């Protein structure tokens, strides 16, 4: 098989995997929305029940407003996820794929059950929408003794401590990670084939001189 045929074959495989990666990513984003809505509801309810004195001060009227804004937050969560997580710079299959060998870890791999940092940082900011709501109603603070802190890059509230993703999120990102890792290996194979082609052509020119 010629170099041109090898390059065409690899490019075809890369194109097919890119098409698989996008639906896998969208499935992850959908499950992230479900996780965030559930987590936000539970977090707000827990704050209400664990702070009875502050809850009494809010009264029925204040709690009704809190419930209404929480419902609005969950309705808007798909938009928030699109804003923070559906960014091209986060998902490398959408652009030029950096080559890497098959023995190195990929950017979407889980490390000792720890979620990939670049994605998890955005999820942490998304959790912060519930925190901002609690702070607004006086049920939480944003200081060193709180569960919440300000993200220095975005000035957004974010969750400070460790948390676990849903099993559906993990499964979807694992699928995406496996596709991406294969893509990056193909990118390395493509780069290597192009180098070999250029070296062979250079040798042929030398021999003909």
N, C-alpha and C positions, 0 to 999 in steps of 0.2 A: 504494500500500500504506500502511495506517495505521501510526501509531507502535506500537500494540498488536501488530499483525501482525509488524512488524519485530522487536520485542522477543521475541516468541514464537519467531520463526525463529532468532534468534541464540542464545536459550537452548537450543533444540533442538540446534543445532550444537555448543554447549559441552558438553551432556550426552553427545553421541555421541563427542566427542573425549576426554572424561574416561574413557569406557569403553575407548577405544583405549590410553590412557596407562598404565593399570594393568598390562595384560599386557606391554607394552614394558618397564616397570620391573621386573616379576618376571623377565623374561628377562635383564635386566642383572644382577640379584642372583644368579641361577643361574650365570651365567658368571663372576661375581666369586668365588663359592665355588670353582669349578674353578681359577681363576687363583691364589687364595690357597693352596689345597692344594698345587698344583704348586710355587709360589714357596717355600713353607715347607719342603717336602721338599728342594728344591735348596739352599736357604740352610743348612739344618742339615747336609746332606751336605758342602757346601763347607767349613763351619766345622770339621767333623770331620777332613777330609783335609788342610786347610791348617794345622792345629794338631797335628802328630803327637805332640809331647811331652805336651800336655794330654790327647790321646786315649789315649795309653798309660797315663797315670795313671788314667783312668777304667776302663780294662780292659774285658773282655768283659761283666762284670756291669753296670758303669755304662753301657756303650753299649747293652746290652739294655734297660735302664730308659729310656734316652733314646729308643730306637726305639719302645718301647711308648707313651711319652708323646706322641711325635710322631704316632703312629697315632691316639691318642685325640684329639689336637688336630684332625687332619683330619676325624675323625668328627663332632666338635662344631662344625666350621667353619660349617655352615649356621645353627646357633643364634647363633654370634657375628656372622654377617652380618646376621641378623634384628635383633639387638640394636643394632648400630651403624649399619646402613644403611637398615633398613626403618622409619624414623622419619617421622612425618607432617610434622614441621617441615622435613625435607629435600626433600620432594616436594610442590611447590606445587599440583599438580593436585588434591590431596585436600582442599584447603580453599578459602578465598576467593582468587581469582586476581587478583593485582595487574595493573591495566591497563598497557600499554606500547605505544609506537608501533612500527611495523615496522622502523624504522631503527636502533633501539638493540639492543645485544647482550643475549641472554638469559642467565639464571643457569646454564644447563647447556651453553652454547656452549664449544667449545674455542678457546683463545686462542693462536695460533701453536703449535699442537700441544700446548699445556699443558692438562692436565685441569682441569675446573672445581674450584675450590678447596674449596667446601663439601662436595663429594662426596669429593674426593681426600684431604681431611684425615681422613675416617673410614676410608678404605682404608689410609692410613698407620698408623693405630692398629691396624687388623686385622693388618697385617704385623708389628706389635710382639708378637703372641702367639708367633711363632717366636723373636723376640729374647729374650723373657722365659724361654723354654725354654732357650736357649743360656746365658743368664746364670745360670740355676739350676744348670746342670751345669758351670759354670766355663769355658765356651768363648767367652764374650763378656763385655764390661763395659758399663756405662751411664755414660759420662763424655764429656768434650769430644773425646777422641780415638777414640771408638767410633762405630759406625754406628747406635747406639741412644741415645735420650734419653727423658726422662720428660715425658709430656704434662701441662702444668700444670693443665689443667681437670679431667682425669680421674685423674691420678696413674698412668696406664697407660704401659707401655713402647711407644714408637712408633719407626718407622724414620726416620732423620734425613735421608737423602740422596735425590736424585732417583731416580725409577723410572718405568717405562712400563707402561701397562695392556696387557692382551692385545687383539688385534685384535677379538675377539668382544665384549669389554667396550666398546670404543670404538664399534663398530657399533651395539650395543644402546642405548648412551646417546645416540648421534646420532639414532636413531629417536625416542627419548623426547624429546629436545630439540626436534626438528622439530614434534612434536605439541604440546609445551608452548608453543612460540613462537606457534603458530597459536592456541592457547587464549588466550594473553595479548593477542594482537591482537583476538580476538573480545571479550574483556573490555573492551578500550578502545572497541571499536565499540558494545558494549552501554551503557557509561557515557555515550558521546556521544549515543546515541539517546535515552536517558532524560533527558539534559540538554535536548536539543532539544524533547522532549515537554513537559517542565516549563516551558520558556520559551514555547512555543506556547500552553500553557494559561494562563500568566500574561498573555500578550498578549491572549488572548480575554477574560479577565476585565476587563482594562483597557478594552478596546473596549466591553464591555457596561456598564461603570460609568457 
